[in-house]
Amino acid sequence: MWLVVSNKILRRILSVDSNSDWRFKLLADPKFPLTETQLRVLSKGPSSLSESWVLQALKYKYHIGKLVDK
């Protein structure tokens, strides 16, 4: 079930933004647990200023986590 939903979300993300590789990897990475709000913002994009802050925080969290793993 999760795989089907995530594939639909990922196809939508990649069609909206060509520079969204980090979003794809964040959705696929099990070490980053996501809330429903975060999933919605990642899949549909921000619809308000506060949601854009959430998206930026997720990007920051992803890149910091990626640097720590190296």
A tleap script that builds the chain and sets N, CA, C and O, in Angstrom:
source leaprc.protein.ff14SB
mol = sequence {
  NMET TRP LEU VAL VAL SER ASN LYS ILE LEU
  ARG ARG ILE LEU SER VAL ASP SER ASN SER
  ASP TRP ARG PHE LYS LEU LEU ALA ASP PRO
  LYS PHE PRO LEU THR GLU THR GLN LEU ARG
  VAL LEU SER LYS GLY PRO SER SER LEU SER
  GLU SER TRP VAL LEU GLN ALA LEU LYS TYR
  LYS TYR HIE ILE GLY LYS LEU VAL ASP CLYS
}
set mol.1.N position { 0.823 -1.200 0.000 }
set mol.1.CA position { 0.000 0.000 0.000 }
set mol.1.C position { 0.865 1.261 0.000 }
set mol.1.O position { 0.646 2.172 -0.799 }
set mol.2.N position { 1.854 1.307 0.907 }
set mol.2.CA position { 2.713 2.486 1.007 }
set mol.2.C position { 3.477 2.706 -0.291 }
set mol.2.O position { 3.642 3.841 -0.738 }
set mol.3.N position { 3.942 1.616 -0.892 }
set mol.3.CA position { 4.709 1.728 -2.126 }
set mol.3.C position { 3.870 2.308 -3.257 }
set mol.3.O position { 4.363 3.118 -4.041 }
set mol.4.N position { 2.626 1.908 -3.345 }
set mol.4.CA position { 1.739 2.424 -4.394 }
set mol.4.C position { 1.496 3.909 -4.190 }
set mol.4.O position { 1.561 4.688 -5.141 }
set mol.5.N position { 1.216 4.305 -2.953 }
set mol.5.CA position { 0.963 5.717 -2.658 }
set mol.5.C position { 2.218 6.539 -2.909 }
set mol.5.O position { 2.150 7.611 -3.510 }
set mol.6.N position { 3.372 6.038 -2.448 }
set mol.6.CA position { 4.594 6.813 -2.625 }
set mol.6.C position { 4.972 6.936 -4.105 }
set mol.6.O position { 5.504 7.969 -4.511 }
set mol.7.N position { 4.710 5.913 -4.914 }
set mol.7.CA position { 5.001 6.010 -6.346 }
set mol.7.C position { 4.144 7.078 -7.013 }
set mol.7.O position { 4.632 7.818 -7.867 }
set mol.8.N position { 2.874 7.166 -6.632 }
set mol.8.CA position { 1.997 8.202 -7.191 }
set mol.8.C position { 2.493 9.587 -6.785 }
set mol.8.O position { 2.516 10.511 -7.597 }
set mol.9.N position { 2.888 9.719 -5.528 }
set mol.9.CA position { 3.380 11.001 -5.034 }
set mol.9.C position { 4.669 11.377 -5.749 }
set mol.9.O position { 4.846 12.523 -6.162 }
set mol.10.N position { 5.561 10.415 -5.893 }
set mol.10.CA position { 6.856 10.697 -6.513 }
set mol.10.C position { 6.710 11.111 -7.965 }
set mol.10.O position { 7.399 12.024 -8.421 }
set mol.11.N position { 5.828 10.455 -8.694 }
set mol.11.CA position { 5.614 10.852 -10.087 }
set mol.11.C position { 5.096 12.274 -10.174 }
set mol.11.O position { 5.479 13.031 -11.066 }
set mol.12.N position { 4.224 12.635 -9.244 }
set mol.12.CA position { 3.677 13.986 -9.244 }
set mol.12.C position { 4.753 15.012 -8.902 }
set mol.12.O position { 4.815 16.080 -9.511 }
set mol.13.N position { 5.599 14.686 -7.928 }
set mol.13.CA position { 6.664 15.602 -7.531 }
set mol.13.C position { 7.623 15.833 -8.690 }
set mol.13.O position { 7.956 16.974 -9.011 }
set mol.14.N position { 8.063 14.756 -9.312 }
set mol.14.CA position { 9.032 14.897 -10.393 }
set mol.14.C position { 8.465 15.648 -11.580 }
set mol.14.O position { 9.215 16.300 -12.308 }
set mol.15.N position { 7.163 15.573 -11.794 }
set mol.15.CA position { 6.573 16.305 -12.901 }
set mol.15.C position { 6.419 17.786 -12.579 }
set mol.15.O position { 6.385 18.613 -13.491 }
set mol.16.N position { 6.325 18.136 -11.296 }
set mol.16.CA position { 6.144 19.527 -10.899 }
set mol.16.C position { 7.476 20.272 -10.871 }
set mol.16.O position { 7.551 21.420 -11.307 }
set mol.17.N position { 8.523 19.629 -10.364 }
set mol.17.CA position { 9.794 20.310 -10.136 }
set mol.17.C position { 10.942 19.413 -10.568 }
set mol.17.O position { 11.094 18.308 -10.047 }
set mol.18.N position { 11.741 19.869 -11.503 }
set mol.18.CA position { 12.834 19.034 -11.983 }
set mol.18.C position { 13.996 18.987 -11.000 }
set mol.18.O position { 14.836 18.092 -11.092 }
set mol.19.N position { 14.065 19.920 -10.070 }
set mol.19.CA position { 15.134 19.945 -9.073 }
set mol.19.C position { 14.635 19.377 -7.746 }
set mol.19.O position { 14.915 19.941 -6.688 }
set mol.20.N position { 13.907 18.282 -7.792 }
set mol.20.CA position { 13.307 17.735 -6.579 }
set mol.20.C position { 13.871 16.375 -6.213 }
set mol.20.O position { 13.177 15.559 -5.607 }
set mol.21.N position { 15.101 16.126 -6.567 }
set mol.21.CA position { 15.718 14.848 -6.250 }
set mol.21.C position { 15.755 14.611 -4.746 }
set mol.21.O position { 15.565 13.481 -4.297 }
set mol.22.N position { 15.996 15.656 -3.960 }
set mol.22.CA position { 16.039 15.498 -2.520 }
set mol.22.C position { 14.666 15.111 -1.974 }
set mol.22.O position { 14.577 14.383 -0.985 }
set mol.23.N position { 13.603 15.589 -2.606 }
set mol.23.CA position { 12.253 15.236 -2.152 }
set mol.23.C position { 11.977 13.754 -2.388 }
set mol.23.O position { 11.394 13.081 -1.538 }
set mol.24.N position { 12.395 13.258 -3.535 }
set mol.24.CA position { 12.246 11.844 -3.859 }
set mol.24.C position { 12.992 10.982 -2.850 }
set mol.24.O position { 12.449 10.006 -2.331 }
set mol.25.N position { 14.235 11.350 -2.577 }
set mol.25.CA position { 15.046 10.578 -1.645 }
set mol.25.C position { 14.504 10.663 -0.214 }
set mol.25.O position { 14.553 9.683 0.530 }
set mol.26.N position { 13.994 11.824 0.163 }
set mol.26.CA position { 13.431 11.982 1.504 }
set mol.26.C position { 12.201 11.105 1.697 }
set mol.26.O position { 12.030 10.500 2.756 }
set mol.27.N position { 11.349 11.032 0.691 }
set mol.27.CA position { 10.164 10.177 0.793 }
set mol.27.C position { 10.528 8.695 0.824 }
set mol.27.O position { 9.832 7.898 1.452 }
set mol.28.N position { 11.600 8.329 0.159 }
set mol.28.CA position { 11.990 6.922 0.089 }
set mol.28.C position { 12.850 6.475 1.270 }
set mol.28.O position { 13.009 5.274 1.489 }
set mol.29.N position { 13.403 7.411 2.030 }
set mol.29.CA position { 14.331 7.072 3.109 }
set mol.29.C position { 13.575 6.766 4.405 }
set mol.29.O position { 12.875 7.635 4.924 }
set mol.30.N position { 13.706 5.539 4.939 }
set mol.30.CA position { 12.962 5.171 6.154 }
set mol.30.C position { 13.497 5.819 7.425 }
set mol.30.O position { 12.810 5.800 8.447 }
set mol.31.N position { 14.700 6.394 7.399 }
set mol.31.CA position { 15.226 7.001 8.625 }
set mol.31.C position { 14.652 8.394 8.880 }
set mol.31.O position { 14.909 8.984 9.929 }
set mol.32.N position { 13.884 8.920 7.940 }
set mol.32.CA position { 13.212 10.204 8.108 }
set mol.32.C position { 11.706 9.970 8.256 }
set mol.32.O position { 10.993 9.949 7.253 }
set mol.33.N position { 11.211 9.795 9.477 }
set mol.33.CA position { 9.761 9.620 9.641 }
set mol.33.C position { 9.034 10.933 9.326 }
set mol.33.O position { 9.455 12.003 9.764 }
set mol.34.N position { 7.956 10.840 8.574 }
set mol.34.CA position { 7.224 12.027 8.129 }
set mol.34.C position { 5.797 12.008 8.644 }
set mol.34.O position { 5.157 10.958 8.701 }
set mol.35.N position { 5.307 13.181 9.020 }
set mol.35.CA position { 3.915 13.313 9.440 }
set mol.35.C position { 3.034 13.468 8.193 }
set mol.35.O position { 3.534 13.612 7.078 }
set mol.36.N position { 1.738 13.434 8.404 }
set mol.36.CA position { 0.797 13.616 7.290 }
set mol.36.C position { 0.975 14.988 6.636 }
set mol.36.O position { 0.921 15.104 5.412 }
set mol.37.N position { 1.186 16.015 7.443 }
set mol.37.CA position { 1.380 17.363 6.905 }
set mol.37.C position { 2.635 17.427 6.051 }
set mol.37.O position { 2.626 18.015 4.970 }
set mol.38.N position { 3.710 16.827 6.532 }
set mol.38.CA position { 4.954 16.835 5.772 }
set mol.38.C position { 4.807 16.072 4.469 }
set mol.38.O position { 5.323 16.498 3.437 }
set mol.39.N position { 4.106 14.946 4.507 }
set mol.39.CA position { 3.856 14.190 3.276 }
set mol.39.C position { 3.064 15.013 2.269 }
set mol.39.O position { 3.356 15.000 1.073 }
set mol.40.N position { 2.058 15.729 2.767 }
set mol.40.CA position { 1.226 16.548 1.880 }
set mol.40.C position { 2.035 17.686 1.255 }
set mol.40.O position { 1.900 17.965 0.064 }
set mol.41.N position { 2.868 18.338 2.056 }
set mol.41.CA position { 3.673 19.449 1.542 }
set mol.41.C position { 4.697 18.930 0.530 }
set mol.41.O position { 4.944 19.580 -0.485 }
set mol.42.N position { 5.288 17.774 0.796 }
set mol.42.CA position { 6.249 17.203 -0.145 }
set mol.42.C position { 5.580 16.783 -1.450 }
set mol.42.O position { 6.169 16.915 -2.522 }
set mol.43.N position { 4.365 16.283 -1.360 }
set mol.43.CA position { 3.718 15.777 -2.566 }
set mol.43.C position { 3.026 16.860 -3.380 }
set mol.43.O position { 3.096 16.841 -4.609 }
set mol.44.N position { 2.363 17.798 -2.726 }
set mol.44.CA position { 1.588 18.807 -3.453 }
set mol.44.C position { 2.252 20.173 -3.508 }
set mol.44.O position { 1.847 21.039 -4.284 }
set mol.45.N position { 3.269 20.361 -2.684 }
set mol.45.CA position { 3.916 21.666 -2.623 }
set mol.45.C position { 3.230 22.551 -1.594 }
set mol.45.O position { 2.113 22.261 -1.167 }
set mol.46.N position { 3.889 23.615 -1.202 }
set mol.46.CA position { 3.321 24.503 -0.187 }
set mol.46.C position { 2.173 25.342 -0.737 }
set mol.46.O position { 2.214 25.826 -1.869 }
set mol.47.N position { 1.149 25.498 0.095 }
set mol.47.CA position { 0.019 26.349 -0.303 }
set mol.47.C position { -0.065 27.605 0.557 }
set mol.47.O position { -0.975 28.416 0.386 }
set mol.48.N position { 0.872 27.765 1.471 }
set mol.48.CA position { 0.917 28.960 2.307 }
set mol.48.C position { 2.364 29.237 2.690 }
set mol.48.O position { 3.254 28.421 2.449 }
set mol.49.N position { 2.578 30.389 3.283 }
set mol.49.CA position { 3.924 30.752 3.705 }
set mol.49.C position { 4.446 29.792 4.766 }
set mol.49.O position { 5.610 29.393 4.718 }
set mol.50.N position { 3.606 29.420 5.716 }
set mol.50.CA position { 4.060 28.514 6.771 }
set mol.50.C position { 4.392 27.125 6.216 }
set mol.50.O position { 5.307 26.468 6.712 }
set mol.51.N position { 3.666 26.675 5.204 }
set mol.51.CA position { 3.990 25.393 4.584 }
set mol.51.C position { 5.303 25.475 3.796 }
set mol.51.O position { 6.016 24.478 3.683 }
set mol.52.N position { 5.620 26.629 3.263 }
set mol.52.CA position { 6.910 26.776 2.584 }
set mol.52.C position { 8.043 26.709 3.597 }
set mol.52.O position { 9.130 26.226 3.280 }
set mol.53.N position { 7.800 27.191 4.819 }
set mol.53.CA position { 8.798 27.057 5.882 }
set mol.53.C position { 8.997 25.589 6.253 }
set mol.53.O position { 10.119 25.145 6.494 }
set mol.54.N position { 7.892 24.845 6.294 }
set mol.54.CA position { 7.970 23.410 6.580 }
set mol.54.C position { 8.799 22.716 5.500 }
set mol.54.O position { 9.654 21.886 5.809 }
set mol.55.N position { 8.549 23.051 4.247 }
set mol.55.CA position { 9.291 22.449 3.141 }
set mol.55.C position { 10.778 22.777 3.232 }
set mol.55.O position { 11.622 21.906 3.021 }
set mol.56.N position { 11.097 24.016 3.542 }
set mol.56.CA position { 12.501 24.405 3.676 }
set mol.56.C position { 13.151 23.686 4.855 }
set mol.56.O position { 14.307 23.273 4.761 }
set mol.57.N position { 12.430 23.532 5.959 }
set mol.57.CA position { 12.966 22.810 7.123 }
set mol.57.C position { 13.224 21.348 6.779 }
set mol.57.O position { 14.213 20.772 7.231 }
set mol.58.N position { 12.347 20.743 5.987 }
set mol.58.CA position { 12.555 19.360 5.558 }
set mol.58.C position { 13.795 19.247 4.681 }
set mol.58.O position { 14.572 18.302 4.814 }
set mol.59.N position { 13.975 20.202 3.796 }
set mol.59.CA position { 15.163 20.180 2.931 }
set mol.59.C position { 16.425 20.311 3.774 }
set mol.59.O position { 17.405 19.600 3.551 }
set mol.60.N position { 16.399 21.209 4.730 }
set mol.60.CA position { 17.548 21.395 5.621 }
set mol.60.C position { 17.815 20.122 6.423 }
set mol.60.O position { 18.959 19.681 6.533 }
set mol.61.N position { 16.762 19.538 6.979 }
set mol.61.CA position { 16.893 18.310 7.766 }
set mol.61.C position { 17.460 17.179 6.906 }
set mol.61.O position { 18.295 16.408 7.377 }
set mol.62.N position { 17.025 17.074 5.676 }
set mol.62.CA position { 17.518 16.031 4.777 }
set mol.62.C position { 19.005 16.223 4.486 }
set mol.62.O position { 19.779 15.270 4.576 }
set mol.63.N position { 19.411 17.444 4.139 }
set mol.63.CA position { 20.798 17.682 3.776 }
set mol.63.C position { 21.727 17.548 4.991 }
set mol.63.O position { 22.852 17.069 4.843 }
set mol.64.N position { 21.290 17.952 6.167 }
set mol.64.CA position { 22.101 17.781 7.368 }
set mol.64.C position { 22.233 16.298 7.687 }
set mol.64.O position { 23.325 15.840 8.022 }
set mol.65.N position { 21.161 15.548 7.593 }
set mol.65.CA position { 21.201 14.110 7.836 }
set mol.65.C position { 22.107 13.394 6.855 }
set mol.65.O position { 22.788 12.432 7.209 }
set mol.66.N position { 22.111 13.873 5.612 }
set mol.66.CA position { 22.964 13.286 4.579 }
set mol.66.C position { 24.433 13.549 4.883 }
set mol.66.O position { 25.275 12.685 4.637 }
set mol.67.N position { 24.756 14.723 5.412 }
set mol.67.CA position { 26.131 15.055 5.744 }
set mol.67.C position { 26.620 14.258 6.954 }
set mol.67.O position { 27.788 13.874 7.006 }
set mol.68.N position { 25.752 14.009 7.914 }
set mol.68.CA position { 26.118 13.266 9.117 }
set mol.68.C position { 26.428 11.812 8.778 }
set mol.68.O position { 27.288 11.203 9.414 }
set mol.69.N position { 25.743 11.250 7.789 }
set mol.69.CA position { 25.948 9.855 7.410 }
set mol.69.C position { 27.302 9.605 6.766 }
set mol.69.O position { 27.789 8.475 6.785 }
set mol.70.N position { 27.916 10.625 6.200 }
set mol.70.CA position { 29.191 10.416 5.480 }
set mol.70.C position { 30.327 10.126 6.412 }
set mol.70.O position { 31.457 9.929 5.965 }
savepdb mol mol.pdb
quit
